[in-house]
Amino acid sequence: MHAPNPFTLEEWQQAYRDGATPGTLLPERLRQLKSGGDDPAWILLASEAELDDQLAALATRAAGCADEAARAQALPLYGVPFAVKDNIDIAGLPTTAACPTFSHTAERSARAVQRLVEAGAVWLGKTNLDQFATGLVGTRSPYGRPASVFAADRVSGGSSSGSAVVVARGDVPLALGTDTAGSGRVPAGFNNIVGLKPTPGRVSTAGVLPACRSLDCVSVFAHTVPAAATVLALIEGPDADDAYSAFAPGPGGWPGPLRVGVPRDPVFSGDAGYAAAFEQALGELRRLGHSAVPIDFAPLHRVADLLYAGPWVAERHAVVQALLARDPQALDPSVRQIVESATAFSATDAFRGQYRLRAAQRDAAALWQQVDVLMVPTAPGHPRFDEVDADPLGANAGLGTYTNFVNLLGWCALAVPAGFTATAAPGGPAVGLPFGITFIAAANADAALARFGAQWQRAMDLPLGGSRLNLEDLPATAAAGPAPAAEPTLALAVVGAHLSGLPLNGQLTERGACLLEATTTAPRYRLHALPGTTPPKPGLVRAAGGDDGHAIAVEVWALPQRAVGSFLALIPPPLGLGSIELADGRWVHGFLCESHALAGAPDVSAFGGWRAYVASLRRAAA
């Protein structure tokens, strides 16, 4: 039977497969949320009538599905509740951006909200935030100050404070936030959940109140990376209504063990035990077979300085200029101080800032020749409320150490749990404070980053959010949702020197190819050792008769289609690409040899593959 109180996306999906209905689970969940009284994580909860309207529309769409399989295809988030940060529009609801004076009723929902509803999800309300999405602490709101679910005296992180908290404690399994300078990552780290920040432009920001319009991203909070990736897959895509839309799928994965760039001199603050926790995360990274490459982060920190110490703060001023002139007291004092600093910059300063940024983007792009991905602490420390009260701007600024530069450089990022500090917080659970890391990748590598992040989370197998659940507690039949879009690839079977670890494998990996599987051909092929080739290469041919062939070991690689031409140019005669039948009957492209070149070439088919034949030569030589 279904869990009586579903927590994760996977549990909600399982509950419906077990026979529960949205009409029973969702009204009860809404009643639970409303029974708790004032809650600083929520600004607004759906009324019973608003929930009923959504359930009726969902039932109509579900009725058009022939069976459960069809429903899962058409409505992958059928009946799953979600929350929305209150700078993102929901039609008919006020959007306050945590400023009651600024509140206005949205005429239509933001594109990201629309797409989740079209996928069968049901919104339950709007969540709290640092006012006008200006802050990383989560304390700059007249609606209250959410705390980390692990420690009542520690900030929740912001600006997407409410969205992170309601996911961490299981009010909803999914929530939308925004991220300009780390708002979709820092609160994830402080609450032991996943925070996915896509490449700028991958997800439409139509219907999102801007913070810095040229940098803003819609972010996703969830308990697991696959759940966050499913949401990204459903909300991503081009949008003509968003002038900053720039959807361009990139690689679906990275080949082999990764080169992971880490700070050469990591920065930490406070007493949260983060330095030791980061060392533990580095140990886990190496245990998984990846290499940690120390990187000088000073150039990235200089980029980060542009966000608040440079003319980009004028983008925040553009949003609230009229309100600031009319009613400056409507703004939180810290927010007002930041926004008012924009008046010190001129148009000339803005252009100079753009020139500096363009040069920094050029220089930073070279980093991806040295490493595949970056790994950083999500935040350098976890401040208490009294520390923020004592130094509102300074405490906030420190939290952006490893986040502020990412959107300026156009990169994507994924915040994931990485363990707990050694000492429990007073009044909190028996574990220490949550410690999170963030993986950062080049523009458009969102699909590859999600794939890698899921592998990391499986290996860590930590509690999910503020619960006792971990990955092994999730339903074994957890549905795999859609995956973020990746660039098109060609499935390519390699049989000789391009196999993993052999001399020409680098021709694949340097083009971004990823290993899909090791398998064999159908038993209809023969393998020959071609004489005079450097490095030694085999020739694969389809046997003339059906009974005298062998199953030959191959690897199937996903080669980006953009790289096929350059790869073809490297293939010398008598080899070429043709169609190869695999053991399970599939046909893929792969290396074949012209038959005229087989004269005098030893038949090594009996070895079952090139690797085994090469090993036999080494044994003979020894």
Sequence and secondary structure as in RCSB ss.txt:
>XXXX:A:sequence
MHAPNPFTLEEWQQAYRDGATPGTLLPERLRQLKSGGDDPAWILLASEAELDDQLAALATRAAGCADEAARAQAL
PLYGVPFAVKDNIDIAGLPTTAACPTFSHTAERSARAVQRLVEAGAVWLGKTNLDQFATGLVGTRSPYGRPASVF
AADRVSGGSSSGSAVVVARGDVPLALGTDTAGSGRVPAGFNNIVGLKPTPGRVSTAGVLPACRSLDCVSVFAHTV
PAAATVLALIEGPDADDAYSAFAPGPGGWPGPLRVGVPRDPVFSGDAGYAAAFEQALGELRRLGHSAVPIDFAPL
HRVADLLYAGPWVAERHAVVQALLARDPQALDPSVRQIVESATAFSATDAFRGQYRLRAAQRDAAALWQQVDVLM
VPTAPGHPRFDEVDADPLGANAGLGTYTNFVNLLGWCALAVPAGFTATAAPGGPAVGLPFGITFIAAANADAALA
RFGAQWQRAMDLPLGGSRLNLEDLPATAAAGPAPAAEPTLALAVVGAHLSGLPLNGQLTERGACLLEATTTAPRY
RLHALPGTTPPKPGLVRAAGGDDGHAIAVEVWALPQRAVGSFLALIPPPLGLGSIELADGRWVHGFLCESHALAG
APDVSAFGGWRAYVASLRRAAA
>XXXX:A:secstr
   SS  SHHHHHHHHHTT  HHHHHHHHHHHHHTT   TTEEEE  HHHHHHHHHHHHHHHHT SSHHHHHHH 
TTTT EEEEETTB  TTSEE TT GGG EE SS  HHHHHHHHTT EEEEEE  SGGG  SSS   TT   EETT
EEEEE  SSSHHHHHHHHTTS SEEEEEESSSTTTHHHHHTTSEEEE  TTSB  TTB  SSTTT EEEEEESSH
HHHHHHHHHHBS  TT TT       S   SS EEEEESS    TTS HHHHHHHHHHHHHHTT EEEEE  HHH
HHHHHHHHHSTTHHHHHHHHHHHHHH GGGS HHHHHHHHGGGG  HHHHHHHHHHHHHHHHHHHGGGGT SEEE
EES S   BHHHHHHSHHHHHHHHTTTTHHHHHTT EEEEEEEEEEEEE TTS SSEEEEEEEEEE TT HHHHH
HHHHHHHHHH    TTSS  GGGS TT           EEEEEE STTSTTSTTTHHHHTTT EEEEEEEB S E
EEEEETT SS EEEEEE SSTTS B  EEEEEEEEGGGHHHHHTT  TTEEEEEEEBTTS EEEEEEE GGGGTT
  B GGGSSHHHHHHHHHHHH 
